[in-house]
Amino acid sequence: MSSNSSTNSINMSRRRFLKTTGIVGGGLVVGFSLAGCAPSELPIDLSANGFIPNAFLQITPDNKVCFYCPRDEMGQGVTTGLATLIGEELDVHPQQMDVKFAGVHADYNNPAMGLQGTGGSSSLRAHYLQLRQVGANTRSVLVSAAAQELGVAIDDITTADGFIIVAGKQYPYGQFVSVAAQLESPEEAPMKADADFRYIGREFSRIDAIAKSTGTAEFAIDIDIPNMHHAVVVRSPVAGAKLKSVDKSAAQAMPGVTDVIEISSGVAVVAEKYWQAKTAAAKLSPTWEEVALSKVDTKTVQDDYAQAMQNEEGVTGTDEGDVEAGLAAAEHVVEAQYWAPYLAHAPLEPMDAVVRIENGEADVWSGVQGVGGMQGLVARFSGIPAEKVRAHNTYMGGAFGRRGTLTHIVEATEVAVATDKPIHLLWSREDDIKNGIYRPASLMKMKAGVGSDGKLTAWQAKRVGGNITPKTLENMIPAFFPGLGDSSVDFIVGLTRDVFSGWMVDHSSIEGISEDYDAPNKIVNHVTVEHDVPLTFWRSVGHSYTSFAKEGIVDELAEKANIDPVEFRLNNTVNNPRLNNVIRVAQQHMQKMQPAEGRYLGFASHNSFMTDVAEIAEVSVKDNVIKVHKVTCVVDCGIAVNPSVVRAQMEGAVMYGLTATLHGDLDLQAGAFKQSNFHDYPILRMQEAPAVEVIIVDSGTSPTGVGEPGLPPIAPAVASAVFKATGQRLRSLPLRLA
């Protein structure tokens, strides 16, 4: 795609209402209109005046450049990346910009989703041309204004670092904003050729680095407003169980407590201080109704999945060629089953929100992956029109998909309405792990054949487990359509469940299980088995578990055929040239490695979110303890807008993925999760963390995702190395040796 390509292809209609609904690339796609639900004017700081060429940019007379970032910053570096796109074409260094979080408006919708949301590693690829065009158009109209005001030809003007330059003299952009505001801005001003980039592809520190290093970056947990009270909610340990009874007297008698109230999710204790509320909440002994999930243990889930795997054909998602003929023609056939457990997100900042309601208006502060949804939920549960709800998005202390489900906003709003107080609701770590929304558990059966030439002849995959989309819609439709009645929401969600149970496959359930390799005969089936555990996106979504099964069976096939596993991958990705090249680059690095005695190298590759990644894990095993010493990660994400941010995201994904690979496991007992905090749901510790080397391959294409693709290959790469070290094929996560 050339730099001057039109942005028309990424513009989306604002007048589609549930015209398309589905899960694409880990993001919810719901086309809809915000007409009547959003402010009529852009939520830009008009008091600063100056030139406002569009929804994203403002230039003031004192030469201040404000960028209203349409995507949410959860540590992935999106503010730096998107500011770089505008800064490149505007000729302003991103670090010189004042970056603000955008308010709620249809112009801030994510072109990859159709709503104002952040996820699916979509931000850079969705806005790459759009925001560059914003910068180019703005620069063009400033140059025209300068030419008019200075009485010179446009061709005599150059720009750099926020200045108009004429005959060696510099004039700040701000000097020309008044004239620029009177001119018609071009729609498609020429954009730079890649060779002329000054900021894209260059390394510089993140624009939020100083704020986060000095503690001045504002998270929801930092919000403090007058008369703010603190709320703690006691919820059922079994998801979906309603409150039967509770004695509030002991909690009400505790110091600082002002209210003990029942809300939709349980019992809320409100106090002047957080610790007062938490201490009083511990005095409650509520009883809960019994639901179907109350009788479910982890073994129940595994047994139900195994029975469904054996007895049910399921719904077909992919069907190409003749798999039976392909298996019959194979010289070797391998079949195996792989297990991945439920997982919690466990971001370091747990769920929290501040809601203030007064004089028929509301304010809400939180760090979420959909600020429009936050506004919609406050409107829905307070009865205040959405246009009178001011939603203030903050930095997020991690998300990994969890902050796309805004149950904490509902709770905070219900408490604020019931108490008539400004409320700061904070989940504890125990709340987050025991009452969260989870990555689904999965049982996957893989069967594949390889011919005498080392080529795949057939590929058969079947996944059993719950689906993400129905619960996602149950949470998101009320948020983005606050006027839609509960019965309508229930109908849509129920219909979605029926569709994905018997008619078609929820793509998020099987994504990544069959796409990477060249097998001419493929079939993928899915059997939906639900146990009412609330499910949602988790970092890399379906790829987080399908990669483990897919790469595991490839290693087993290579061993059976007596072919080097990396060569096997190269032989079977001929029709996937970008992934093939990443594998080849990784192979070249792997061939130069000389691991110390007792260390072994494992390899895996995977495509997710349009990005190709291969990882080499250097592993040792001593006394049945798996130690990962180093991970080499080769990534092709197209143009690396900021290589240091890309490296950071790959490093973070490796560490997060290793946590799941070595430790991640949630155990259901009588419908409740046993784990509660990092003592029994551990995250990777410093002494366990490997060195990570990231090698960026530039294929010259537009940027693709980087927030999630580094995670899927790590578990199979470590499992591959463990097999070389011990001879044991580990097919269940987390990896545990017998």
ZAZA-537982 format. One line per 5 residues: for each residue x, y, z of C-alpha. Coordinates in nm, 3 decimals, always signed. Each point is the difference from the previous one (the first is absolute). Layout:
N
X Y Z  ...
END
This chain:
738
+0.000 +0.000 +0.000  +0.150 +0.330 -0.102  +0.036 +0.292 +0.237  -0.243 +0.206 -0.207  -0.282 -0.256 +0.004
-0.346 +0.138 +0.060  -0.146 -0.028 +0.344  -0.346 -0.060 -0.143  +0.035 -0.374 +0.046  +0.028 +0.037 +0.377
-0.282 +0.248 +0.049  -0.305 -0.159 +0.161  -0.363 +0.099 -0.008  -0.142 +0.133 +0.327  -0.353 -0.095 -0.101
+0.010 -0.377 +0.027  -0.190 -0.147 +0.293  +0.091 -0.362 +0.072  +0.052 -0.047 -0.372  +0.308 -0.206 +0.069
+0.079 -0.177 +0.320  +0.285 -0.241 +0.056  +0.346 -0.051 +0.138  +0.285 +0.095 -0.229  +0.365 -0.004 +0.102
-0.086 -0.007 +0.369  -0.227 +0.307 -0.017  -0.376 +0.030 +0.016  -0.145 +0.140 -0.323  -0.335 +0.169 +0.047
-0.083 +0.259 -0.264  -0.227 +0.264 +0.154  -0.080 +0.369 +0.018  +0.077 +0.228 +0.289  -0.246 +0.256 -0.131
-0.206 +0.124 +0.290  +0.232 -0.166 +0.250  +0.309 +0.217 -0.029  +0.084 +0.367 +0.038  -0.078 +0.198 -0.313
+0.343 +0.159 +0.009  +0.337 -0.165 +0.030  +0.124 -0.038 +0.360  +0.301 +0.223 -0.058  +0.116 +0.264 +0.247
-0.150 +0.305 -0.167  +0.135 +0.228 +0.271  +0.343 -0.046 -0.156  -0.138 +0.149 -0.325  +0.234 -0.020 -0.296
-0.041 -0.209 -0.313  -0.205 -0.321 +0.015  +0.022 -0.161 -0.343  -0.171 -0.326 +0.106  -0.086 -0.220 +0.296
+0.359 -0.097 +0.072  +0.203 +0.315 -0.008  +0.011 +0.350 +0.144  +0.270 +0.264 -0.046  -0.012 +0.305 +0.226
+0.141 +0.347 -0.063  +0.284 -0.068 +0.244  +0.105 -0.290 -0.227  -0.132 -0.275 +0.223  -0.093 -0.312 -0.198
-0.269 -0.209 +0.170  -0.068 -0.350 -0.126  -0.326 -0.159 +0.114  +0.089 -0.368 -0.004  -0.295 -0.214 -0.112
+0.132 -0.323 +0.153  +0.054 -0.091 +0.363  +0.342 -0.031 +0.163  +0.035 -0.319 +0.201  +0.379 -0.022 -0.016
+0.022 -0.106 -0.364  +0.144 +0.335 -0.113  -0.295 +0.103 -0.213  +0.027 +0.369 +0.089  +0.359 +0.003 -0.122
-0.079 -0.198 -0.313  -0.301 +0.201 -0.112  +0.163 +0.335 +0.083  +0.290 -0.107 -0.219  -0.231 -0.045 -0.299
-0.134 +0.354 +0.025  +0.337 +0.146 +0.095  +0.169 -0.155 -0.302  -0.220 +0.179 -0.249  -0.043 +0.316 +0.209
+0.375 +0.032 +0.055  -0.033 +0.010 +0.378  +0.190 -0.235 +0.227  -0.250 -0.217 +0.192  +0.170 +0.088 +0.328
-0.081 +0.367 -0.063  -0.374 -0.072 -0.011  -0.247 +0.028 +0.284  -0.177 -0.335 -0.025  -0.347 -0.023 +0.152
-0.245 -0.289 +0.014  -0.288 +0.057 -0.237  -0.352 +0.039 +0.135  -0.304 -0.179 -0.135  -0.084 +0.075 -0.361
-0.067 -0.200 -0.316  +0.307 +0.152 -0.167  +0.212 -0.196 +0.249  -0.144 -0.336 -0.099  +0.258 -0.267 -0.073
-0.020 -0.064 -0.377  +0.081 -0.366 +0.063  -0.292 -0.042 +0.242  -0.271 +0.247 -0.087  -0.015 +0.132 +0.355
+0.217 +0.196 +0.239  +0.205 -0.288 +0.135  +0.360 -0.108 +0.039  +0.104 -0.362 -0.044  +0.095 -0.270 -0.246
+0.341 +0.161 -0.056  -0.180 +0.220 -0.250  +0.096 +0.358 +0.085  +0.302 +0.058 -0.224  -0.131 -0.190 -0.298
-0.345 +0.160 +0.024  +0.130 +0.358 +0.023  +0.325 -0.019 -0.197  -0.124 +0.182 -0.311  -0.279 +0.192 +0.171
+0.217 +0.185 +0.253  +0.284 +0.055 -0.243  -0.256 +0.162 -0.228  -0.116 +0.220 +0.288  +0.357 +0.118 +0.048
+0.057 +0.057 -0.371  -0.324 +0.193 -0.045  +0.072 +0.220 +0.301  +0.353 +0.075 -0.111  -0.130 +0.088 -0.347
-0.253 +0.253 +0.126  +0.258 +0.156 +0.236  +0.241 +0.038 -0.289  -0.276 +0.164 -0.208  -0.079 +0.238 +0.287
+0.367 +0.088 +0.040  +0.040 +0.063 -0.372  -0.298 +0.236 +0.009  +0.111 +0.184 +0.312  +0.369 +0.027 -0.090
-0.061 +0.075 -0.366  +0.217 -0.283 -0.133  -0.055 -0.294 -0.231  -0.095 -0.333 +0.152  +0.299 -0.159 -0.174
+0.231 +0.233 +0.195  -0.120 -0.143 +0.333  +0.133 -0.299 +0.190  -0.094 -0.125 +0.345  +0.183 -0.158 +0.293
-0.063 -0.051 +0.373  -0.324 +0.198 +0.002  +0.138 +0.300 -0.194  -0.057 +0.153 -0.341  +0.339 +0.068 -0.159
+0.048 +0.266 -0.267  +0.346 +0.104 -0.119  +0.157 -0.136 +0.314  -0.237 +0.183 +0.236  -0.231 -0.196 +0.232
-0.361 +0.086 +0.085  -0.200 -0.211 +0.250  -0.309 -0.177 -0.132  -0.202 +0.182 +0.264  +0.062 +0.331 -0.176
-0.220 -0.113 -0.292  -0.286 -0.182 +0.171  -0.246 +0.289 -0.032  +0.043 +0.017 -0.376  +0.011 -0.380 -0.030
-0.337 -0.023 +0.175  -0.153 +0.204 -0.285  +0.138 -0.218 -0.277  -0.146 -0.319 -0.142  +0.210 -0.297 +0.101
+0.091 -0.251 -0.271  -0.141 -0.350 +0.040  +0.296 -0.188 -0.142  +0.316 +0.207 +0.016  +0.304 -0.193 -0.124
+0.165 -0.214 +0.267  +0.370 -0.070 +0.032  +0.179 -0.282 -0.174  +0.132 -0.259 +0.242  +0.355 +0.104 -0.077
-0.070 +0.347 +0.136  -0.123 -0.111 +0.343  +0.160 +0.183 +0.294  -0.194 -0.159 +0.286  -0.169 -0.313 -0.131
+0.247 -0.285 +0.036  +0.221 +0.197 +0.239  +0.059 -0.075 +0.365  -0.075 +0.249 +0.274  -0.139 -0.036 +0.350
-0.373 -0.030 +0.051  -0.183 +0.328 +0.047  -0.151 -0.123 +0.327  +0.332 -0.125 +0.139  +0.074 +0.301 +0.221
-0.355 +0.020 +0.137  +0.001 -0.367 +0.089  +0.349 +0.015 +0.143  -0.078 +0.297 +0.221  -0.346 -0.108 +0.111
-0.180 +0.287 -0.170  -0.188 -0.224 -0.246  -0.358 -0.023 +0.119  -0.165 -0.339 +0.043  -0.353 -0.055 +0.124
+0.137 -0.109 +0.336  +0.151 +0.352 +0.036  -0.327 +0.191 -0.044  -0.100 +0.203 +0.306  -0.301 +0.232 -0.006
-0.182 +0.184 +0.281  -0.219 -0.211 +0.231  +0.111 -0.318 -0.174  -0.098 -0.320 +0.181  +0.144 -0.346 -0.053
-0.193 -0.314 -0.089  +0.082 -0.368 +0.027  -0.236 -0.261 -0.143  -0.044 -0.352 +0.135  -0.096 -0.228 -0.289
-0.098 -0.363 -0.026  +0.302 -0.230 -0.037  -0.204 -0.184 -0.265  -0.064 +0.213 -0.308  -0.365 +0.076 -0.067
-0.132 -0.087 +0.346  -0.236 +0.262 +0.143  -0.011 +0.116 +0.361  -0.248 -0.185 +0.223  +0.057 +0.174 +0.332
+0.249 +0.204 +0.197  +0.026 +0.141 +0.353  +0.133 +0.354 -0.043  +0.008 +0.103 +0.367  +0.363 -0.091 +0.082
+0.133 +0.180 -0.307  -0.219 +0.305 +0.058  +0.139 +0.036 +0.353  +0.362 +0.018 -0.118  +0.190 +0.335 +0.017
-0.035 +0.224 -0.305  -0.274 -0.206 -0.163  -0.282 +0.210 -0.145  -0.198 -0.248 -0.208  -0.048 -0.374 -0.050
-0.217 -0.060 -0.305  -0.101 -0.276 -0.235  +0.087 +0.041 -0.367  -0.035 -0.227 -0.302  +0.332 -0.180 +0.057
-0.014 -0.034 +0.380  +0.032 +0.216 +0.311  +0.188 +0.331 -0.001  +0.157 +0.152 +0.309  +0.067 +0.375 -0.018
+0.234 +0.180 +0.237  +0.207 +0.314 +0.031  +0.321 -0.196 -0.064  +0.074 -0.306 -0.212  +0.140 -0.208 +0.284
-0.303 +0.076 +0.212  -0.225 -0.130 -0.277  +0.214 -0.310 -0.055  +0.018 -0.081 +0.372  -0.375 +0.043 +0.040
-0.071 -0.212 -0.308  +0.180 -0.289 +0.168  -0.270 +0.010 +0.271  -0.270 -0.095 -0.250  -0.108 -0.363 -0.029
-0.239 -0.002 -0.295  -0.171 -0.310 -0.131  -0.034 -0.059 -0.372  -0.237 -0.197 -0.217  +0.123 -0.322 -0.152
+0.048 +0.000 -0.376  +0.108 -0.266 -0.249  +0.362 +0.115 +0.023  -0.005 -0.076 +0.374  +0.034 -0.370 -0.082
+0.292 +0.038 -0.241  +0.363 -0.084 +0.078  +0.303 +0.009 -0.228  -0.037 -0.376 -0.046  -0.362 +0.051 -0.103
+0.114 +0.239 -0.272  +0.272 -0.236 -0.120  -0.232 -0.302 -0.001  -0.273 +0.189 -0.184  +0.249 +0.120 -0.258
+0.144 -0.349 -0.047  -0.347 -0.148 -0.047  -0.094 +0.269 -0.252  +0.329 -0.053 -0.183  -0.077 -0.368 -0.035
-0.374 +0.010 -0.070  -0.081 +0.327 -0.177  +0.099 +0.108 -0.347  -0.065 +0.367 +0.066  -0.018 +0.284 -0.250
+0.241 +0.025 -0.291  +0.203 +0.318 -0.029  +0.247 -0.093 -0.276  -0.050 -0.272 -0.261  +0.245 -0.019 -0.289
+0.077 -0.298 -0.222  -0.040 -0.359 +0.113  +0.154 -0.059 +0.341  -0.067 -0.375 +0.006  +0.175 -0.043 -0.335
+0.286 +0.218 +0.123  +0.045 -0.213 +0.311  -0.012 -0.317 -0.205  +0.273 +0.134 -0.228  +0.228 +0.096 +0.289
+0.314 -0.193 +0.082  -0.034 +0.101 +0.364  -0.308 +0.103 +0.199  +0.016 +0.151 +0.347  -0.291 +0.062 +0.235
+0.007 +0.168 +0.342  -0.214 +0.201 +0.241  +0.099 +0.327 +0.169  -0.145 +0.173 +0.305  +0.000 +0.366 +0.103
-0.163 +0.114 +0.327  -0.208 +0.299 +0.101  +0.216 +0.307 +0.064  -0.051 +0.335 +0.172  +0.141 +0.323 -0.142
+0.145 +0.128 +0.329  +0.108 +0.351 -0.111  +0.206 +0.166 +0.270  -0.260 +0.274 +0.040  -0.326 -0.180 +0.083
-0.341 +0.126 -0.112  -0.099 +0.340 +0.140  -0.214 +0.298 -0.089  -0.120 +0.332 +0.141  -0.358 +0.111 -0.067
-0.150 +0.335 +0.105  -0.366 +0.083 -0.062  -0.142 +0.343 +0.076  -0.247 +0.249 -0.145  -0.119 -0.242 -0.266
+0.349 -0.052 -0.140  +0.274 -0.254 +0.057  +0.375 -0.039 -0.019  +0.181 -0.332 -0.017  +0.374 -0.063 +0.020
+0.158 -0.334 -0.082  +0.255 -0.162 -0.225  -0.193 -0.208 -0.252  +0.034 -0.136 -0.353  -0.321 +0.172 -0.111
-0.070 +0.348 +0.137  -0.330 +0.015 -0.190  -0.111 -0.316 +0.177  +0.087 +0.157 +0.334  -0.219 +0.298 -0.081
-0.282 -0.227 -0.116  -0.002 -0.211 +0.315  -0.013 +0.301 +0.230  -0.287 +0.135 -0.208  -0.183 -0.334 +0.006
+0.028 -0.062 +0.373  -0.049 +0.358 +0.114  -0.281 +0.098 -0.236  +0.196 +0.308 -0.106  +0.014 +0.073 -0.376
+0.332 -0.103 -0.151  +0.075 +0.353 -0.118  -0.001 +0.108 +0.368  +0.251 -0.265 +0.103  +0.361 +0.116 -0.021
+0.234 -0.298 -0.039  +0.363 +0.058 +0.099  +0.234 -0.275 -0.112  +0.328 -0.040 +0.190  +0.315 -0.202 -0.043
-0.044 -0.370 +0.068  +0.230 -0.209 +0.216  -0.029 -0.292 -0.240  -0.309 -0.145 -0.166  +0.069 -0.307 -0.219
-0.367 +0.002 -0.106  -0.148 +0.029 +0.349  -0.077 +0.370 -0.025  -0.227 -0.059 -0.296  -0.260 -0.146 +0.241
-0.123 +0.283 +0.218  -0.181 -0.171 +0.287  +0.175 +0.233 +0.245  -0.160 +0.302 -0.169  -0.344 -0.150 +0.057
+0.077 -0.060 +0.366  +0.141 +0.347 +0.063  -0.301 +0.159 -0.168  -0.252 -0.207 +0.197  +0.172 +0.094 +0.326
+0.020 +0.370 -0.090  -0.370 +0.006 -0.089  -0.104 -0.182 +0.317  +0.212 +0.209 +0.239  -0.006 +0.340 -0.171
+0.376 +0.023 +0.062  +0.305 +0.020 -0.229  +0.127 -0.357 +0.004  +0.343 -0.152 -0.056  -0.050 -0.373 -0.045
+0.313 -0.214 +0.015  +0.035 -0.372 -0.058  +0.260 -0.181 +0.208  +0.238 -0.250 -0.156  -0.219 -0.276 +0.143
-0.307 +0.154 -0.165  +0.185 +0.017 -0.329  +0.102 -0.365 -0.004  -0.304 -0.159 +0.166  -0.273 +0.218 -0.157
+0.147 +0.088 -0.336  -0.070 -0.082 -0.364  +0.227 -0.276 -0.126  +0.182 -0.149 -0.293  -0.189 -0.313 -0.101
+0.135 -0.345 +0.068  +0.056 -0.211 -0.311  +0.046 -0.362 -0.102  +0.145 -0.037 -0.349  +0.048 -0.314 -0.207
+0.246 +0.022 -0.285  +0.051 -0.259 -0.273  +0.226 +0.054 -0.298  +0.184 -0.190 -0.268  +0.333 +0.050 -0.175
+0.115 -0.152 -0.328  +0.335 -0.146 -0.096  +0.100 +0.343 -0.139  -0.042 +0.164 +0.341  -0.315 +0.183 -0.109
-0.322 +0.002 +0.197  -0.271 -0.209 -0.161  -0.283 +0.065 +0.244  -0.084 +0.213 +0.302  -0.284 -0.075 +0.237
-0.075 +0.208 +0.310  -0.281 +0.000 +0.251  -0.045 +0.230 +0.296  -0.242 -0.048 +0.289  -0.080 +0.284 +0.240
-0.199 +0.313 +0.067  -0.041 +0.298 -0.231  +0.099 +0.359 +0.064  -0.244 +0.191 -0.220  -0.332 -0.057 +0.186
+0.135 +0.125 +0.335  +0.179 +0.284 -0.177  -0.326 +0.112 -0.158  -0.181 -0.038 +0.333  +0.244 +0.249 +0.150
+0.055 +0.234 -0.293  -0.348 +0.048 -0.148  -0.136 +0.164 +0.318  +0.310 +0.221 +0.003  -0.015 +0.124 -0.357
-0.380 -0.006 -0.033  -0.120 +0.134 +0.336  -0.353 +0.050 -0.133  -0.044 -0.364 -0.101  -0.223 -0.187 +0.243
+0.115 -0.300 +0.201  -0.237 -0.232 -0.186  +0.153 +0.105 -0.333  +0.351 -0.054 +0.136  -0.098 -0.343 +0.129
-0.151 -0.089 -0.337  +0.315 +0.101 -0.192  +0.231 -0.181 +0.242  -0.218 -0.312 +0.001  -0.014 -0.002 -0.377
+0.378 +0.034 -0.015  +0.043 -0.295 +0.237  -0.230 -0.212 -0.214  +0.178 +0.100 -0.320  +0.346 -0.087 +0.133
-0.119 -0.320 +0.165  -0.156 -0.160 -0.304  +0.026 +0.204 -0.317  +0.340 +0.162 -0.037  +0.335 +0.029 +0.176
+0.096 +0.296 +0.216  +0.324 +0.094 -0.175  +0.168 +0.097 +0.326  -0.033 -0.360 +0.116  +0.210 -0.151 -0.280
+0.209 +0.284 -0.143  +0.357 -0.102 -0.074  -0.056 -0.375 +0.015  +0.028 -0.068 -0.374  +0.097 +0.308 -0.201
+0.380 +0.001 +0.000  +0.092 -0.318 -0.188  -0.045 -0.116 -0.358  -0.200 -0.321 +0.046  -0.223 -0.042 -0.309
-0.264 -0.186 +0.202  -0.126 +0.166 +0.316  -0.297 -0.026 +0.232  -0.063 +0.183 +0.327  -0.296 -0.082 +0.223
-0.120 +0.159 +0.318  -0.218 -0.135 +0.279  -0.144 +0.258 +0.238  -0.019 -0.113 +0.362  -0.094 +0.272 +0.247
+0.011 -0.011 +0.381  -0.110 +0.361 +0.062  +0.350 +0.117 +0.089  +0.012 +0.362 -0.127  +0.240 +0.018 -0.294
+0.169 +0.283 -0.187  +0.305 +0.096 -0.201  +0.340 -0.079 +0.151  +0.326 +0.114 -0.152  +0.015 -0.143 -0.357
-0.349 -0.150 +0.047  -0.040 -0.342 -0.168  +0.359 +0.003 -0.122  +0.110 -0.030 +0.364  -0.100 -0.365 +0.004
-0.036 -0.109 -0.365  +0.368 +0.076 -0.061  +0.094 -0.252 +0.270  -0.190 -0.278 -0.176  +0.091 +0.102 -0.354
+0.373 +0.034 +0.061  +0.003 -0.308 +0.223  -0.137 -0.225 -0.273  +0.244 +0.148 -0.252  +0.291 -0.096 +0.227
-0.143 -0.348 +0.041  -0.043 -0.039 -0.377  +0.356 +0.115 -0.064  +0.132 -0.252 +0.252  -0.207 -0.281 -0.154
+0.127 +0.087 -0.348  +0.358 +0.041 +0.128  +0.020 +0.357 -0.131  +0.150 +0.297 +0.184  -0.302 +0.185 +0.145
+0.109 +0.337 -0.135  +0.060 -0.142 -0.348  -0.340 -0.165 +0.025  -0.159 +0.338 +0.059  +0.188 +0.155 -0.290
-0.112 -0.281 -0.230  -0.362 +0.053 +0.095  -0.032 +0.380 -0.008  +0.089 +0.054 -0.366  -0.340 +0.161 -0.056
+0.045 +0.221 +0.305  +0.312 +0.192 -0.107  +0.019 +0.256 +0.282  -0.024 -0.265 +0.272  +0.240 -0.216 -0.201
+0.252 +0.284 -0.002  -0.034 +0.055 +0.376  +0.062 -0.371 +0.056  +0.304 +0.015 -0.227  +0.147 +0.301 +0.180
-0.058 -0.170 +0.335  +0.163 -0.318 -0.132  +0.310 +0.196 -0.098  +0.030 +0.139 +0.352  -0.072 -0.340 +0.153
+0.280 -0.162 -0.202  +0.250 +0.243 +0.154  -0.107 -0.074 +0.357  +0.218 -0.214 +0.221  -0.199 -0.071 +0.315
+0.192 -0.104 +0.309  +0.004 -0.364 +0.103  -0.337 -0.106 +0.135  -0.190 +0.264 -0.196  -0.220 -0.073 -0.300
-0.162 +0.207 -0.272  -0.369 -0.016 -0.084  -0.165 +0.171 -0.296  -0.351 +0.123 -0.086  -0.154 +0.247 -0.244
-0.344 +0.150 -0.039  -0.197 +0.269 -0.182  -0.250 +0.205 +0.196  -0.147 +0.347 -0.044  +0.166 +0.012 -0.346
+0.347 -0.028 +0.159  +0.245 -0.287 -0.039  +0.214 -0.111 +0.293  +0.250 -0.280 +0.056  +0.153 -0.069 +0.340
+0.293 -0.208 +0.120  -0.004 -0.102 +0.365  +0.324 -0.104 +0.172  -0.104 -0.230 +0.283  +0.148 -0.224 +0.267
-0.175 -0.251 +0.227  +0.132 -0.089 +0.344  -0.191 -0.199 +0.261  -0.309 +0.031 -0.221  +0.019 +0.380 +0.015
-0.013 +0.175 -0.338  +0.231 +0.301 -0.030  -0.017 +0.228 -0.303  +0.334 +0.178 -0.040  -0.050 +0.195 -0.320
-0.265 +0.065 -0.262  +0.087 +0.122 -0.347  -0.299 +0.159 -0.170  -0.008 +0.077 -0.372  -0.294 +0.218 -0.104
-0.131 +0.148 -0.324  -0.264 +0.261 +0.083  +0.046 +0.201 -0.318  +0.142 +0.346 +0.055  +0.110 +0.025 +0.363
-0.128 +0.350 +0.081  +0.219 +0.007 +0.311  +0.235 -0.302 +0.023  +0.055 +0.045 +0.374  -0.375 -0.025 +0.062
-0.016 -0.312 -0.218  +0.280 -0.159 +0.199  -0.168 +0.090 +0.328  -0.325 -0.157 -0.113  +0.172 -0.320 -0.110
+0.190 -0.018 +0.329  -0.317 +0.060 +0.200  -0.195 -0.259 -0.197  +0.274 -0.257 +0.057  -0.005 +0.062 +0.376
-0.379 -0.004 +0.018  -0.008 -0.314 -0.214  +0.265 -0.168 +0.213  -0.211 +0.068 +0.309  -0.280 -0.200 -0.163
+0.241 -0.264 -0.134  +0.164 -0.077 +0.333  -0.261 +0.101 +0.259  -0.339 +0.100 -0.142  -0.279 -0.220 +0.134
-0.338 +0.065 +0.158  -0.162 -0.287 +0.188  -0.380 -0.014 +0.029  -0.140 -0.143 +0.322  -0.379 -0.008 +0.037
-0.025 +0.272 -0.264  +0.245 +0.241 +0.169  +0.361 +0.056 -0.092  +0.238 -0.112 +0.272  +0.278 +0.247 -0.081
-0.021 +0.349 +0.147  +0.328 +0.193 -0.022  +0.356 -0.023 -0.127  +0.099 -0.249 +0.270  -0.209 -0.271 -0.171
-0.041 +0.160 -0.344  +0.362 +0.107 -0.047  +0.141 +0.232 -0.261  +0.351 -0.043 -0.138  +0.258 +0.113 +0.256
+0.322 +0.183 -0.074  +0.215 -0.307 +0.064  -0.209 -0.192 -0.255  +0.005 +0.264 -0.271  +0.218 -0.086 -0.300
+0.206 +0.231 -0.212  -0.200 +0.098 -0.308  +0.152 +0.095 -0.333  -0.235 +0.152 -0.257  +0.088 +0.005 -0.368
-0.228 +0.218 -0.213  -0.044 -0.097 -0.365  -0.135 +0.279 -0.220  -0.205 -0.132 -0.290  -0.085 +0.354 -0.109
-0.374 -0.044 +0.051  -0.224 +0.225 +0.206  +0.016 -0.060 +0.376  -0.178 -0.299 +0.148  -0.064 -0.095 +0.363
+0.267 -0.019 +0.271  -0.188 -0.006 +0.332  -0.089 -0.369 -0.016  +0.189 -0.200 -0.268  +0.308 -0.058 +0.216
-0.197 -0.225 +0.236  -0.128 -0.298 -0.206  +0.336 -0.161 -0.094  +0.154 -0.004 +0.349  -0.184 -0.298 +0.153
+0.065 -0.237 -0.293  +0.362 +0.119 -0.029  +0.064 -0.083 +0.366  -0.185 -0.334 -0.033  +0.218 -0.083 -0.301
+0.317 +0.068 +0.199  -0.129 -0.203 +0.295  -0.053 -0.297 -0.231  +0.361 +0.023 -0.117  +0.117 +0.022 +0.360
-0.213 -0.282 +0.143  -0.165 -0.197 -0.277  -0.342 +0.087 +0.146  -0.271 +0.149 -0.221  -0.194 +0.241 +0.218
-0.345 +0.058 -0.145  -0.166 +0.181 +0.292  +0.049 +0.353 +0.126  +0.158 +0.104 +0.226  +0.300 -0.218 -0.083
+0.066 -0.244 +0.282  +0.239 -0.294 -0.010  -0.096 -0.335 +0.146
END
